[in-house]
């Protein structure tokens, strides 16, 4: 069964058609880098998979269940159930600024009654250990560096035991010397067979950590295949030109 | 003079305690998806901010009883209650605007983060948005509270003896202006205490 299945997805903002006809199957453990020029619809596509963008046409299935079928959505509670195993990490982290690291991690699972405070506390420690931030558990977000904030954001998403993680330009707001620590965490997750979709401009990272690359342009998927097929030896002139212009 | 101080304090506390929650409710209605409700609240705020508080105090005490048909149910015979009602209705409008500003300042990324973590709209509102809205609103709320402590003097208009009224009587009686000085110091101390309290709150909830 596919982790995510997208059929003929369409999305417009006003008169502008941003996503024109997207179909995609994502298998378990896939790490898919979504590449393409600005304005190609990468982020909109990613956001539609977790219901931050409501689509106008087509269907989205998450682990076999319909988040949206022919542009018809179930009610909010049903959507929450279907998306319970899906998490997302944002470009600007979106940590809760009024809560310390611990409470950022505990808030959602506590509200969803996914364990006692003690259990969740222990889980938070384990996950922070994994992203190398145990000693920051009582810090407020404003006292963390960008790279640390993003690692806390990933930890927060992991608290809900996701099967699928979506990353929307996770390193674009970071100083270059801080991107490494975030990419390392994503790399570790890929070793644990986490299914991930990553909108990124880090071609080097896509080549090395992703098993598939999705190339988008003008609201269409122009290419979907292994990093070698898409980045190194593609016959499509549009794709070739894009990578020829990248300095990496 | 102590009696006047007490009345001023009482009016201040009652107004603050009741107008803030009412303002919050107005903010919710103002920003809700119901267009009709938005308009009603917008009109309410226009009236409350667009006419003098003094007029509103007169209206609640002297005017409401003359309302056709339902006038007798709207009569508030106790001067203090009538004055407090006017203050609460007026300040709620200002607080509603302050909270609306705070609400607009909460980053939309916060709503998105809450949603992808599986929070319901209610949980998002009460656990994520409101705490940040209050924090953002604090300096403006502090400002409003300091204005209120001095506005309380308007209640003299319906014959109540607040601090200022008592002071004036003393000055008339004694032909000595030192009572004015005492009143000024009282208002100053109140404002100063409020400033300190809000500074502490800002520090405590800094993020």
Interface residues (C-beta under 8 A of the other chain):
Chain A: X50 X51 X52 X76 X80 X83 X84 X86 X87 X88 X90 X92 X94 X95 X96 X97 X98 X107 X108 X111 X112 X140 X141 X142 X156 X157 X160
Chain B: X107 X109 X110 X112 X113 X115 X116 X117 X118 X119 X120 X121 X123 X127 X128 X131 X132 X135 X205 X207
